[in-house]
Amino acid sequence: MLRLSRLADYGVMVMAYAAAEPAGVHNAADAAAATGLPGPTVAKIMAKLARHGLLVSHRGAHGGYRLAAAPEQITVASIITALDGPIALTQCSDHHQPSACDRENLCVSRRGINRINTAIRSALEGVTLAELSRPAFDFLGPLPPRADAPAPNA
């Protein structure tokens, strides 16, 4: 099963929260309350995202973090990479690290795995924070009328 780490999942949630008010300064306590995540974890995530240039830190009584770029310029891939490292299905598909696989030269699936890895990375690079922070009905269209709602013109 392919799965994001919990830290990356939470990081996407925190960034989507910040993107709802992109010019605002957000502190870890408010982000934790809004997302329902543990405060210390949110503080750790925000600090790490700032070290990777996705958030900018503001000190002081009303300090916190703001997005380092417009939500349209921040991709899900950049958030995952900041928190988990390079996106790679297998160790041999991570071109940033030397492979420890002793079967690499004999591997018949390596080309296929690399192709899948590239497709996944491209898909994650194609989704921006702006898209994630929009309300769900923006993607789904108008919601159908509720069954218990009065009929129009009734």
C-alpha positions as CSV (number, residue, x, y, z in Angstrom):
1,M,0.0,0.0,0.0
2,L,1.3,3.5,-0.9
3,R,0.7,5.9,1.9
4,L,1.9,9.3,3.0
5,S,3.6,9.5,6.4
6,R,1.5,10.9,9.1
7,L,3.8,14.0,9.3
8,A,3.4,14.7,5.5
9,D,-0.4,14.2,5.8
10,Y,-0.5,16.6,8.7
11,G,1.8,19.0,6.9
12,V,-0.6,19.2,4.0
13,M,-3.5,19.9,6.4
14,V,-1.5,22.7,8.1
15,M,-0.5,24.3,4.8
16,A,-4.1,24.1,3.5
17,Y,-5.2,25.9,6.7
18,A,-2.6,28.6,6.1
19,A,-3.6,28.9,2.5
20,A,-7.2,29.8,3.5
21,E,-5.7,33.1,4.5
22,P,-2.5,33.3,2.6
23,A,-1.4,36.8,3.7
24,G,-2.1,36.0,7.3
25,V,0.4,35.1,10.0
26,H,-0.6,31.8,11.6
27,N,0.7,30.4,14.9
28,A,1.0,26.7,15.8
29,A,-1.7,26.9,18.5
30,D,-4.3,28.4,16.2
31,A,-3.4,25.9,13.4
32,A,-3.6,23.0,15.8
33,A,-7.0,24.1,17.0
34,A,-8.3,24.6,13.5
35,T,-7.1,21.3,12.2
36,G,-7.6,19.2,15.4
37,L,-3.9,18.2,15.4
38,P,-1.6,18.0,18.4
39,G,0.0,21.4,19.1
40,P,3.6,20.1,19.5
41,T,3.3,18.2,16.2
42,V,2.0,21.3,14.4
43,A,4.8,23.4,15.9
44,K,7.4,20.8,14.6
45,I,5.8,20.7,11.2
46,M,5.6,24.5,10.8
47,A,9.3,24.9,11.9
48,K,10.4,22.2,9.4
49,L,8.3,23.8,6.6
50,A,10.0,27.1,7.4
51,R,13.5,25.5,7.2
52,H,12.5,24.3,3.7
53,G,11.3,27.7,2.6
54,L,7.6,27.0,2.4
55,L,6.7,29.1,5.4
56,V,8.3,32.3,6.6
57,S,8.7,32.8,10.4
58,H,7.6,36.1,12.1
59,R,8.8,36.7,15.6
60,G,7.1,38.8,18.3
61,A,3.9,38.9,20.3
62,H,1.8,38.4,17.2
63,G,4.3,36.1,15.5
64,G,3.9,32.9,13.7
65,Y,4.3,31.8,10.1
66,R,3.0,32.9,6.8
67,L,3.2,31.2,3.4
68,A,6.5,31.9,1.6
69,A,4.7,32.0,-1.8
70,A,1.2,32.2,-3.2
71,P,-0.8,29.0,-2.7
72,E,-0.9,28.6,-6.5
73,Q,2.9,28.2,-6.4
74,I,3.2,25.6,-3.7
75,T,2.7,22.0,-4.7
76,V,1.7,19.0,-2.6
77,A,5.0,17.5,-3.8
78,S,7.0,20.3,-2.3
79,I,5.2,19.8,1.1
80,I,5.8,16.1,1.1
81,T,9.4,16.5,0.1
82,A,10.0,19.0,2.8
83,L,8.7,16.7,5.5
84,D,9.6,13.2,4.2
85,G,12.4,13.7,1.7
86,P,12.4,12.9,-2.0
87,I,9.3,11.1,-3.3
88,A,10.3,7.6,-4.2
89,L,8.5,4.3,-4.3
90,T,11.6,2.3,-3.8
91,Q,15.1,3.0,-2.7
92,C,16.4,2.5,-6.3
93,S,13.9,5.1,-7.6
94,D,15.3,7.8,-5.3
95,H,17.9,9.4,-7.5
96,H,19.1,11.5,-4.5
97,Q,20.5,8.5,-2.7
98,P,22.8,5.7,-3.7
99,S,20.9,2.4,-4.0
100,A,21.7,-0.3,-1.5
101,C,20.0,-2.9,-3.6
102,D,22.3,-5.7,-4.7
103,R,19.9,-6.8,-7.4
104,E,19.7,-3.4,-9.2
105,N,21.6,-4.6,-12.3
106,L,19.4,-7.6,-12.7
107,C,16.1,-6.0,-11.9
108,V,13.6,-6.3,-14.7
109,S,11.0,-4.1,-13.0
110,R,13.2,-1.1,-12.4
111,R,12.2,0.7,-15.6
112,G,8.5,0.2,-14.7
113,I,9.0,1.3,-11.1
114,N,10.8,4.4,-12.3
115,R,8.0,5.2,-14.7
116,I,5.4,4.8,-11.9
117,N,7.5,6.9,-9.6
118,T,7.7,9.7,-12.2
119,A,3.9,9.5,-12.7
120,I,3.2,9.8,-9.0
121,R,5.7,12.6,-8.5
122,S,4.2,14.5,-11.5
123,A,0.7,14.1,-10.2
124,L,1.7,15.5,-6.8
125,E,3.6,18.4,-8.5
126,G,0.4,19.1,-10.5
127,V,-1.8,19.7,-7.4
128,T,-1.3,23.1,-5.7
129,L,-2.1,24.3,-2.3
130,A,-4.7,26.7,-3.8
131,E,-6.6,23.7,-5.1
132,L,-6.5,21.9,-1.7
133,S,-7.6,25.0,0.3
134,R,-10.8,25.5,-1.8
135,P,-14.0,24.3,-0.3
136,A,-15.1,20.8,-1.5
137,F,-18.1,22.2,-3.4
138,D,-15.8,24.1,-5.7
139,F,-14.7,20.7,-7.0
140,L,-18.0,18.9,-6.8
141,G,-20.3,21.6,-8.1
142,P,-23.5,22.6,-6.3
143,L,-24.7,20.3,-3.7
144,P,-28.0,18.5,-4.4
145,P,-31.1,19.7,-2.5
146,R,-31.6,17.9,0.8
147,A,-34.5,15.5,0.9
148,D,-36.1,17.3,3.9
149,A,-35.7,20.7,2.4
150,P,-38.9,22.5,1.2
151,A,-39.5,22.5,-2.5
152,P,-38.7,25.7,-4.3
153,N,-41.6,28.2,-4.5
154,A,-43.4,26.2,-1.8
